[in-house]
Amino acid sequence: MANPTPEGIVEAVIVPAANKGLLVGAATGVVGWLSQVNWIGLSGVGIAVLGLLINLYFQIRKDRREAEAIAATARREDAESAARIKALLDKCDI
């Protein structure tokens, strides 16, 4: 198995924590709303929003990495195709 990058380690730790924070914040907001204690409800909403923002940040990073990987694969395949075509043309003496 390849050594994981520091970015991957950070994401593996932060993303699950942000997901749990989002759920805990939402639950706290509901409990605060039901008990009509404003500061509990507001803090729950704040925690949920913070978890959502962290999730969005890491999802955008993941999408960019995947797009770069797809583009690199396409470039590699194009180069291989051009090399095969050139080899066939050279073989046919055209």
C-alpha positions as CSV (number, residue, x, y, z in Angstrom):
1,M,0.0,0.0,0.0
2,A,1.3,3.4,-0.9
3,N,2.1,6.0,1.8
4,P,-0.8,8.3,2.2
5,T,-0.2,12.0,1.6
6,P,-0.5,14.5,4.5
7,E,-3.5,16.0,2.7
8,G,-5.2,12.7,2.6
9,I,-4.6,12.1,6.3
10,V,-6.0,15.5,7.1
11,E,-9.1,14.9,5.1
12,A,-9.5,11.4,6.6
13,V,-9.6,13.0,10.0
14,I,-11.4,16.3,9.4
15,V,-14.2,15.2,7.1
16,P,-15.7,12.6,9.5
17,A,-15.4,15.1,12.3
18,A,-17.2,17.7,10.3
19,N,-20.0,15.3,9.4
20,K,-20.5,14.4,13.1
21,G,-20.3,18.1,14.0
22,L,-23.0,18.8,11.4
23,L,-25.3,16.2,12.9
24,V,-24.6,17.2,16.5
25,G,-25.1,20.8,15.7
26,A,-28.4,20.1,14.0
27,A,-29.6,17.9,16.9
28,T,-28.5,20.6,19.4
29,G,-30.4,23.2,17.4
30,V,-33.6,21.1,17.5
31,V,-33.2,20.4,21.3
32,G,-32.7,24.2,21.9
33,W,-35.7,25.0,19.8
34,L,-37.9,22.5,21.6
35,S,-36.7,23.6,25.0
36,Q,-36.9,27.2,23.9
37,V,-33.5,28.0,25.2
38,N,-32.2,30.5,22.6
39,W,-28.5,30.1,23.2
40,I,-28.6,26.3,22.8
41,G,-30.5,26.6,19.6
42,L,-28.2,29.3,18.2
43,S,-25.1,27.4,19.1
44,G,-26.5,24.3,17.5
45,V,-27.2,26.1,14.3
46,G,-23.8,27.7,14.4
47,I,-22.1,24.3,14.8
48,A,-24.2,22.8,12.0
49,V,-23.3,25.7,9.7
50,L,-19.6,25.3,10.5
51,G,-19.8,21.6,9.8
52,L,-21.5,22.3,6.5
53,L,-18.9,24.9,5.4
54,I,-16.1,22.4,6.2
55,N,-17.8,19.7,4.2
56,L,-18.3,22.1,1.3
57,Y,-14.6,23.1,1.4
58,F,-13.3,19.5,1.3
59,Q,-15.8,18.4,-1.3
60,I,-14.7,21.2,-3.6
61,R,-11.0,20.1,-3.1
62,K,-12.0,16.5,-3.9
63,D,-13.8,17.6,-7.0
64,R,-10.8,19.5,-8.3
65,R,-8.5,16.6,-7.6
66,E,-10.8,14.2,-9.5
67,A,-11.1,16.7,-12.4
68,E,-7.3,17.0,-12.6
69,A,-6.9,13.2,-12.5
70,I,-9.5,12.8,-15.4
71,A,-7.7,15.5,-17.4
72,A,-4.3,13.8,-16.8
73,T,-5.7,10.4,-17.9
74,A,-7.2,12.0,-21.1
75,R,-3.8,13.6,-21.9
76,R,-2.0,10.3,-21.4
77,E,-4.5,8.4,-23.6
78,D,-4.2,11.1,-26.3
79,A,-0.4,10.8,-26.2
80,E,-0.5,7.0,-26.4
81,S,-3.0,7.2,-29.3
82,A,-0.7,9.6,-31.2
83,A,2.3,7.4,-30.6
84,R,0.4,4.3,-31.9
85,I,-0.7,6.2,-35.0
86,K,2.8,7.4,-35.7
87,A,4.2,3.9,-35.2
88,L,1.6,2.5,-37.7
89,L,2.4,5.2,-40.2
90,D,6.1,4.6,-39.9
91,K,5.5,0.9,-40.3
92,C,3.5,1.5,-43.5
93,D,6.1,3.9,-44.9
94,I,3.6,6.6,-45.5
